[in-house]
């Protein structure tokens, strides 16, 4: 077990969007598996674009607020909704927060198929 202070995680600011890298490049958390985890905070009516590589899935959880994901169609969601986005080919997903609410989303990007054994789904 390792305890990390919030201040040691790298953050990026893009206009009305703040991105904290929980797992991934620059993070103090080092794993041997191919995974990326981001804590995304958007101001009201802000937009964030996320590129998902071919063969990867993006699991998302709306921690606070509501909004929509768009790519080939729109997926509206509310607070506490869990959404999985799959990329058959490299794909851009666009996250937009609601008109009058800030949004906080947790994103976890993982390969859809792995070269190692994974635990079965229950």
BELWOLIN-V404018 format. One line per field, one symbol per residue. psi: psi as a letter, one per 30 degrees, with the letter a starting at -180 (. if undefined). A space follows every 50 residues. Layout:
# BELWOLIN-V404018
psi = ???
This chain:
# BELWOLIN-V404018
psi = kkkkkeffkklkkjcgkkkkjekakfkfjjlfljkkkkjkkklkglkkkk kklkglljkkkjekalblkkdflkjkllkgkkkkkkjelkkkkkkklleg klkkkkkjklkeklflklklk.
